[in-house]
Amino acid sequence: AQQQRNLDNIVSQQPRISGGKKSKKEFSASSELEVKNTSPMSEQDSGILDVEDEDEEEEVPGAQDLVDFSPVYRCLHIYSVLGARETFESYYRKQRRKQARLVLQPPSNMHETLDGYRKYFNQIVGFFVVEDHILHTTQGLVDRAYIDELWEMALSKTIAALRTHSSYCSDPSLVLDLKNLIVLFADTLQGYGFPVNQLFDMLLEIQEQYSETLLKKWAGVFRTILDSDNYSPIPVSSEDVYRKIVGQFPFQDAELEKQPFPKKFPFSEFVPKVYGQIKEFIYACLKFSEDLHLSSTEVDDMIRKSTNLLLTRTLSNCLQNVIKRRNVGLTELVQIIINTTHLEKSCKFLEEFITNITNVLPEAVHTTKLYGTTTFKDARHAAEEEIYTNLNQKIDQFLQLADYDWMALEPGSRASDYLVDLIGFLRSTFAVFTHLPGQADVHSTMSGKVAQTACMSACKHLSTSLLQLLLEAEVRQLTLGALHQFNLDVEECERKSPNHPGP
C-alpha cells in the first residue's frame, strides 16, 4: 500500500531492520496479543501463534512466512479426527474475538506521536491478515460472515478511537501524517477485501479539524507578520529587488516601472508576505485532500471553503486587532488602507491560483467563491473609522487648551494660539493623505473618499465642539470683546478650511 500510494514520508520514518525489511518476528509481534484461556480439551493449548525466525527475503513476506500456522492446523486435524471439529471452531472463534478486543483497545497516549497510531494500526492489520489467511487455508474454521462481523466491530471501535484521539491533536503536521497513515491502513485492508468507506468518511471529519489547526497556526503567522511590519512603502534600489517583489505579489504599475531607481512600492512588506502565506495555506489544504478518492470539484470546494475561513475569520481578526490597538498612528492607518486595497485586488489571482491546482473553473455551477474582498473592505472601513475617531480625539485634546476669557473687554489681535496650533496639526496630518490611492493627482490634492470624509469629519467635529464651548452651562455671561475673540477663531477656521478636498 505504501508503494502504491507513494507516501514514502510516513513509512520511511520507521526504524528499519537491515536493509529496510522488518523481521518476521517483529511483524507478528506488532499485535502484542496475549491469550490466557485454555482450550476445551487441553490445558496445554494456549492458542498463541508461534513465530518462526527466518532470513530476510527480497520481498515483504506474507502471513504464511511470518507466522507458523501449523499448531492451528494440527489442532483442527486432531479435533476433526476425534469428531469434535465444531468444538474447536467454537473455541477458536471465541478466543480470537477476545484477542480482537485487546487489539482494538488503543493506548491512552496514542495521540501524542505518530508512532502510537502506527502501532495501533499494525495490530489491527496483523489480526485481520491472519484471519484472512485462516479463512483461505482451513476450509471452514472461520467463514466470511464471522470475519465480516469482526470487521464491523473493529471498524466502529477504530473510528471511535480515532475520533477521540485525533481531537486532542493541535499540530497540523501530525494530523496530516495521521491522515496519510489512515489512508495506508484503509488501502491495505481494502486489498484484503474489507470495506473501508467509513474510514474515508471519517477522514472528511478529520479534514475539518485539520483546517481548524491550520487556521490557528496561520493566525500566529499573520500576527507575526503584522506586528513586525514598519507600515512604510517598500523601497527598491535595483531591478533585481523590484522583480523579486513583483514575483512574490501580483502587482503591475506602468508609471512605477518607468521611474528610475531608487523608488518605492505603494504598499508595505506585509502585503507580499500575507499573500505568500495565503498561498502556503492553500497548499497545506491541498495536501490533506490527496488520496481521499475525492473528485476535483470536491477538492476545489474543500480548499475554497477553508481559504474563505482563513480570510474572513483569521486574517480579518488579525487586521482588526492591528487597527484597534492603542499605539497605532494615522500614518499606519493610511498604510493599512493602501495595503488592503492591493490585497483586495489580488483576490482574483488567488482564484486563478486555486483553479490552476484543482482544474475546476470558477464558472462551474457549484464552485464556492472567495470572500476575500469582503475581508479587505471591512478592514479598510475599520481603518477609516479609526482615522476619523483619532482625528476627533486629537481635536478634543487641543480644545482642552482653549482658555477663553468670557468677560474680556477687548478682543485679541489674532486667532487663539490653541486654534493656530490645531490648524497646523490638521494641515500636517492631511499631508499624510497624499499617499492615498485616489482619482486625481495624489501628490497635490487629498483625493479619494477617505481623505474627503476625514477632512469633512474633522471640520464638523471642530464646528460642533466650538459651538459647545460657547453654550456650556458654566458660561453664564460674556462680553462683546469675548464674542469678537471667538469670532476671530471661527473666521480663522473658515479661512483655512478647504473648498475642495485638501487644506
N, C-alpha and C positions, 0 to 999 in steps of 0.2 A: 504493500500500500504506500509506503514511503517513496519508493522509486516511481510508482505510478503518479503520485501527486507532486513529486519533485519538491517536497518540503524538507530539504536537507537541513534547514536551520533548526528543526526540532529534534529529530532522532540523533543527528550528529553531535548534539550536546551531551549525549550519554557517554559515560566511561565505557571504553571498548576493551575487549579481551583479545590480545594477539591478532592483529590484522583486521580488527573490526567485527569479528563474529562472536556472538555470545556462546559460552559453553552450554552444552545440553543440560547440565545440572542447573545452571543459572536460569535457563528458560523455564524449566519445570518448577524450580523453587520460587519463582516470582509469585505464584499463587499463595504460598505460605499456608497450606492447608493442614489442619490437624483433625484427625477423626478419632474419636475416643471410644465409640461403642464397639461392641463385639458383634460377630455375625450370629445369626440364629443357630448355627450348627457348631461353631468352633470359637473358643475364647481366643485362639491364636490369630484369627483373621481380622486384621485391623482395617483393611481397606485402603491403606496408604499405598500410593503408586510408587513403585521403585524407580530410581533414576540410574541410567547407565552412562558412565563416563566414556566418551569416545573421542577420537581425534577430531580436530576441526575439519569441516568439509568446505569445499568451494562454495556450495550453495547453502543458504539458510536451511537447516534441516526441518523436516516436518514433525508432526506429533509422534509418529511411529519411531522416529530416530531419537527423539528426546526422552521418551517415556517408555519404560518396559511394561507393556500391557499383558505379559504372559501370566502374572498372578490372577488377573481378571479372567482371562481365557481359561486357565486351569480350573478356577472355582466354578465357572459356568459349566465346564465339561463335567466336573465331578457331580455337581448338583443335578445336571441333566441325566447322567447315568443312574443316579440314585432316585430319579423320578421326582425331584423337588426343584425343578427349574424355576417354577413360579415363586417359590420361597426366596431363591437367590435374587431374582429380578426385583421382587418387592424390597428386599434388604438393600440392594444396590441403589435403587432409586431413592429410598428413604435417606440413606447416608449421603448421597450426592446433593439432595435438597438441603440437608444440614450444612454441607460444605459450601453450597451456593450462598446461603445466608451469611456465612463467615466472610466469603469473598466480597459480598456486596456491602459489607459494613465499612464505610470509609473511616480512615484515621481522623481524629479530631482536628489535627493541624494540617489537613490536606491542602487547604487553600493558600498556605504560606509559600510554597515553592512549586514549580512545575514538576519537579521530581515526585512530589507527593501524588499529584494527579496521574503521572505516568505509571507509578507502581500500582495504583488502583485499577487503571485500565488494563495493565498487563495481567493482573489477577483474573479479571473478568474474561479477557480474550483467552487466556490459558484454559480456564474452566470450560468454555464452550467449544474450543478447538478439540479438547479431549473428548467431550461428549459427542461431537460430530464424528470423530474417529470411531468411537464405540458404536455409534449408530450404523456406520457403514461396514463394520467388521464383525459384528456379533449376531446378526440376524435375529434381532428382536429383544436383546437385553434392554434396550431403550427403543422407543419409537418416536416418530415425528411429533405426535401430539404431546408426549411428555416433554420433549425439548422445547416445543413452542410455548408450553405452559411455563417452563422455567425461564425462557427468554422474556416473556411478558412480565413476569415478576421482576426479572433483572432490569428490564428497561425502565419500569416505573420507579424502582428504587434508585437506579443510577441517575435518572433525570432529577428526581427529588434531591439527591445528594449534591448534584452539580448546581442546581438552583440555589441551594442553601450556601454552599461553599463559595461559589463564584460571586455571590452578593457581598462577600467580605472584601473582595479584591478591589483596590483603588488604583492599581498600576495598569495603565492601558497596554503596556508591553506584555505583561503577564496574561492579561485577558486575551490578547491576540495569540500568544503562544498556546494558551489553553484551547482556543477555538481550533487552531491547526491540529492540536493533539486529538480533539474530539472528532475532527474530520477523518484523521487516520484511523481512529478507533472504529468509527462507523463504516469506513470503506473496507477495513479488514474483516469485520463481521459480515458485512454485506457480501463479501466474496465467498463466505460460507453459507450464504442463502438466508441470513437473518434479516428481517425487515428493520430498517433504521430511519424511516421517515420522521418518526417522533424526535429523534436526535437532531435532525436538521431543523425541525420546527423550533426546538428549544434553542438552537443556535441563533435564531432570529430574535428570541428574547434576550439572549446574552449580548446581541448586537446593540440593543438599546442601552444596556448597561455599559458596554464598551464606549458608546457615543457619549454617555454621561462622564465617564472617566477622562475621555479626550477633552470634553468641554472644561472640566476642572483644570486639567493640565494647561490648556491654552489660555484659560483665564489668567494663570500665573505668567505665561509667556507675554500676553498683551500688557499686563500690569508693568512688567519689567521694561518693555519697550516704551510705554508711555511715560513712565517715571524717569527714564534715563534720557528722554528727548530734550533737546535745547530749545525747541519751538522757534527755530530760526530757519530761513530758507537755506537749502543745501548749497554751499559754494562749490564750484567746479573750476579747476585750474588747467585742465588739459582735456583733449579729445578722448583719451582712454577712460578717464574718470566719468566723463559725460556718457560714453557708450555703456559703461558698466551699470550706471544707474538706470539708463533707458532700458537696459536688458533685464533689470530687476522689476521695473514698473512700466506699464504701457503708457508712455507719455510722448506726445508729439506737439511741437510748437515751432512753426516755421520762423517766427520772429526771433525766438531764443536761439534757434540753430544758427541764424545769421550773425548774432552778436559775437564779438571777439572774446577770448578768454582773458582774464577770469570773469565768470558770470555766475548766476545763481538760478537754481530751480525755484519755482514759486512755493513749493511745499517743503516741509522739514523731513528729517530722516525717518520719522515713524511711518510715513506713507509707504515707501518701498518695503520696509520691514514688516508692517502689518499685512500688506498684500502678499508678500512671500510666505508668511505664516498661515494665511488662509489657504494657499495652495498646498502647503505641507499638511494641513488638516485634511484636505480633500484626499491627498494621497493615503493618509492614515486610515480614512474611512474606506477607501478602495481596497486596502489590504485585507480588511475583515470580510469583504464580500466575495473574495476569491474562493473557489472550490465549494461554494454553498449550493450549487446547482440552480442558481438564480438566472433569470433572463436579463438581457441588457437593460430592459425597461425597469425591472425591479432594482437592479444595481444603481441605475441612474436616480431612481426615486429615493432610494436609501441615502445616497450621497447628498442629494439636494436638500432633503429634509434635515439631515444633520448639519449641513452648511448653513441652512436658514437659522437653526438654533444658535449656531456659533455667532452669526451676525446680529440677529435680533435680540439675543439674550446676553451672551458672554461679552462680545465686543461692545455692544451698546452700554452695558453696565459699566465696563471699564472706562469708556469715553465719558459717560455721565459723572463718574466719580472724579475724573480729572477736572471736568468743568466746574464741579461744585466745591472743590477743595478750597480752603481759605486763602492760600497764598497765590492763587492764580491771578495773573495780571491781564490788563487789556490787550497787551501785545500777544500774549499766549493765546488768549481767546480768539483774537483775529486770525492767528496762525491756524488754530483748530478749525475755524470756519473754512479757511483755504484748503486745509488738508482733507476735510470731509467732503468738500466739493470735488476734489480729484479722486478720492476713493469711490464716491458715488458714480462718477463717470467710468470707473474701472470695472463696475459690476458686469457690464456686457462682456468684458474679456474673461471674467470668471465663468460666465455662462458658456462661452466658447470653450474654455479650458475643460469644463465638465463634459461638454458634448464630445470633445476630441478623445477623452479617455473612456467614454461609455458608448460612443457611436449612436446615441439616441438624440435625434434632432429636437431642439426646444419647441418646434412647432407641433410635435406629437401630441395627440389628444390628452394623454394622461400625464404629461410632463409637469412636474412641480416647478414653479417659478421661484427664482431667488428674490428674497425680500430685502436685499442689502440696501437698496436705495432708500427705503423707509428708515433703516437704522441711521444712515448718514444724514438724512434730512432731519430726523429727530435730534441728533447730536448737534447739528448746526443751529437749529432753532433754540436748543437749550443754551448754546454758547451766546447766541444773540440776546436772549433774555438776560443772561448773566452780565453781558456788556451793559445793557440798559440799567440793570439793578446797580452795578458797580458805579456807573456814572452818577446815578442819583444819590448814592451813598457819599460819593466824593463831594457833590454839590452841597449835601447836608452838612458835611464837615466844614466847608468854607462858610456856610451860612451861620454856623455856630460862632464864628468870629465877628459876625455883624454886631456892632455896638452903637446903635442909633441913640442919639440924644433927642428924645421926642419933645423936649422943652427948649431946644436951641432957638436963639433969637434970629441968628443969621445962618444961611446955608454955607457949606464949604464951596471952594472954587472949582472942585473937580469931583469925580466919582469916588466913592469909598474905596479904601485900599483893599479890603477883603474882596470886593467885586472885581477890581482890576486884576487881582491875583487869580480869581476864579476864571475869568475870561481867558487869561493867559494859559491856565491849565487846560481849559477846554480846547483852545487853539492847538496846543502841542499834542493833546490827546487825539484830536481829529486828524492830525497829520499821520497817525498810525494807520488810519483807514485808507490811505493812498495805496496800501498793499493789497487791498481787497480786490478780487476779480469783479469788474463792472462792465458797463456798456460803453463808456467813453474813455477818454484818456485818464487812466488810473493814477498817473503821476501828477496831474494838475488839478483834478477835481475829486471830491469824495463821492465817487459814483457807486451805484448799486443800492439795492433796497436796504441792506443792513446799515450802511453809512447814513442814508437819508433818515431812516427811522431812529437811529441813535441820536442824530442831531435834533430831530423834532422832539424826541422823548426828553432830552436834556433841557431844551428850551421850555417845554411845557412844565416840566418839574420845577425849573427855576422860577417861572412866572407864578405858578401856584404857591411856591414857598415864599416868594416876596410878598404876595398878597396876604398870606397867612401872618407874616411878620407884622404887617400893618393892622391886621384885625385881631391880634392877640388880646385876650381879656385883660392882661396886665397894662396895656396901653389905654389908659382911661382918658387922657387928653394929650394933645400935641399942638405944636406951634406951626405957624406958616413957614418958618425957617426950616423946621424938621421935614415938612412936606416937600419943600423945594429940594432939600438934600436927597430925599428918597426919589424924587422925580429925576434928579441928575443921574442916579444909579439906573433907573429904568430906561432913560434915554441912552445911556452907555450900552445897555444890553441890546437895545434896538439897533444902535449903530453897528455893533459887532455881530448881530445875528445874521445868518445867511438868507439872501433872497433866493438862493439856489443851494443844492447840496454842497456845502463847503463853507467854512467860516470866512 
